């Protein structure tokens, strides 16, 4: 077992370019993990994939399953039905945002943008809760 005091300081690396206000010292292995994450991001950028659109896709799945869970918890309650419909609408809007960020041509993006025109229903449902 290696004692923390016996570590050679050549194994540490300063990363000041990523965090300019604080200096973080990490091990070489952690630096390799950081570099591999950077290379993965550059490979995704070469494939023309929008990383931020996957946030919308995960929001779609979260809203869909949350609305489904709330509805099946008590399907006779009017409040549960309204909240689940709100979750489904927000999930639909997140899915349309994911789709129009992933498209490559203008016509398909315009179609998904027109489908996202249901957003005025979300505040209406949100403010009708008791």
Phi, psi and omega in degrees: 000132182270130178280147182295336182279343182269008182284134178286138183285354175286343179281347180271150178228137176271128174246091179257346181285329180276327182234086188290337183276330180234152177255119178252134177251127181230163178284165179299320180297320178291328176294321178297322176296319178298317180293321180293325175294322178295320179292325178296319179295320179292326176293321177294324178292328177291333179277003181060039178262136179269110183294324184289341178289337179289342172294319178294323178293319178291327176294324176299311181296320180296313180294320180296312181288327177293317177296321178294319179295316181295320180295317183281348176292315176207093187283352180266344181285132180293325179295317179296323179294317180294319180293321179292323176295321176298317178297319179294321178293317178295321176296320177296318178295322177294322179292320178294324177295319176299317183292318182282348171275339181268345185287158181251342180245160187291321185294318180292320177297321178294322177298314180292327177292323176292323178293335178280009179286003177276007183298333178295342177288334183293309178295327179297315178291324182295320183273358177267001177291144180290000000 
